[in-house]
Amino acid sequence: MIRKLLYLPTLKQNLRIREDVETILNGCADIASQEFKEQKENQLAHDTRCPKCRERDVVDKIRDTLGEGKVDGNFYFGFGGVAGRMKVETDAVNHCNECGHEWKKFKTKYISKTEIVRVALNYLGDYLNDPEKQKRMSWKMDAIKVFDNMSAESIFNLTKKHWLYMRPTPRQTLKLRKLRKYYPSVFETKNEKK
């Protein structure tokens, strides 16, 4: 009981915490790969069919040009200077050979397991702060399933590691004392639970 109070896990308990953290990270990696797969499918649907005429005769072109310029100058009593800069970017676009319509390419963003962990921790903090309100948001409930059957200490370790990337409410909510109310502790044995 004193070990639990002072948070001094044994080697066996530390091993369980590390295993739980690894399980959570693997679950987040699965979510990240699923998200990336869905983005690639959306990209394929967006870039292979013209949104105007629905034809599939689409080619890549570099057409979209964006320009930006600025000129500054100061003149006092006939002296001074002029400075300027210009920036031009070209982007790849999709071009329909049938109707000539052009539209921007779909941009994908790689989502890492670390980003998923941070999002899931924020969602868990929101849920523990106000469970009734959060239950209506099914995507949040799906994301926090990575913490099911994990120890409170493993979640707390992830919270400490990603503290800077969390919103204020989850930072306040995801304390070890509160986590132990919802998740089992590595310090509890079967006799203590009875």
N, C-alpha and C positions, 0 to 999 in steps of 0.2 A: 504493500500500500504506500510506503514511503517512496519507493522508486517511482510509482505513478505520480505522486504529488510533486516530486522534484524533477520529473521527466528524466529518469536515468535508466534507459532500456538496457537489458542484457544483450549478449551477443546474439542469442536466438531471436529476441524481439527485434533487434536491429536488422537481422536477416529478413524477417517477415516484413518489416517496413520497406526494405529495399525491393523485395519481391512484389509487394503491392504497388510501389511506385512504378516498377517496370511494367506491371500489368496495365496500369492506368495509361502509361505512355504508349504501350502497344495498341490499346483501344483507341487512343487519340490518333495514332498513325493510321489505323484503319479508317477512321472518319475522314482524315485528311486525304487519303488516297481516293475515297469515294467522292469527296467534294471535287477533287481534281478531275476525276473521270467524268462527272456530270458537267463540269466546265468544258471539257473537250467535246462532249456530245453536243452541248449548246453551240460551241464554236462551229462544229461541222454543219449543224442545221442552219446557222446564221450565214455562213460564208459560201454555201454551195447552192443556194436557191435565191433568185432575185425576189426581193420583197414587193416589187411593183407588178411584175408580170408572171411571177412564180416559175419562170424557166430555170433550167439547170445549166445553161450555157454561160458559165461565169469564169472569168479570168482575173488574174492579179494584175494590178497596175499601180504605178506610183503617180498619183495625181493631186492629192489633197495637199495644198501648200498653205502654210500659215506664216504670215509675216508680222513682224513687230519691229518698230523703230522708235528712236528717241533722239532728239537733238537739244542740247542745252548750250547756253552761251551767256557770258557776262561781259559787258562793256562799260567801263567807267572812264570818262574823260578821254575817249579815243583809244583806250587800251583794253585788252581783254582777250578772250579766247572762245572758241567754239568746240564743243565735244559732241560726238555722236556715236551711236551704235545701232546695229541692225541685226536681226535674227530671223532666219527663214528656215522653216522645217518642212520636210516632205514626208508624207505618210503613205503607206500602202493602202489601197482601196480595192474593193471588189468591183468589177465591171461586167455588166450583163451585155453579151454580144447581141442579144435579141432586141432589147428596147433601148440600150445605151445608158441605163440607169447606173449610178455609182453610189456606193455606200461604204462606210468605214468598216474595217475588219473588226471582228470580235476579239477582244483582248482577254486573255486568260491570266490569272494570277495564281502563282504557286502558293498553296496553303500548307504550312508545316505543322507537324504534330505539336510543336511548342505553342504556336498560335491557337490551336484547338484547346490545349491545356489551359491557356489563359482565358479563353472564352468560357470554357466549362467551369473554371473556378469562379469567374464573375457570375455566371448563371447560378451556380450553387450558392454563392453568397446572397444573391437576390432571393432565391427560394427559401433559404433558412431565415432570412429577414422577414418575408411575408409569403408564407406557403400558399395561402388561399388565392392570392392574386396571381402568383406564378403558375399554379396548376393549369390555368387556362391557356398558357403559352406552351403548346405541345413541343415546339422545337427546343425550348429550354429544358423541358423534362427529358427529352430524348438525349440531349447532350450530357446531362448530369448522370446518366446511367453508367458512364464509365467509372463512377465512384461506388457503384453497388457492391456490397460485400467487401469493401476495402476498409482498412483500419483508419481511425480518426487521425492517428499520428502520421500516416503516409500522406493523407490529404493536407495536414498541417505543414509537413515538410515541403510539399509542392507550393503551398501558399507562401511560405517564407521565401522560396526561391524566386517566385514570380511576383513578389509584393509590389514592385515598382510599376508593373503593367496592369494592376487591378484598379477598379473604380473605388471610390471612398466607401460605399455601402458594403461591398464584399470584404474590404479590408477590416471594417469594424465587426463584421459578422463572423468571419472565418477564424475564430479563436479556438484554441484547443478545447477549452471547457465546453463551448457550444457544440463543436464537432462530436465530442464524446456522447452527447445526448442523442445524436442521430446515427452514429456509426460506432461499431465495436472498437474497443481499445485493445492494443496488444498486451496491456498489463492485466487484463481480465482473464481469469482462468474459469473453467467450467464451475468450480465450486463457488467462486465469487458471484457469478450471475444468479445462482439460486438464492 
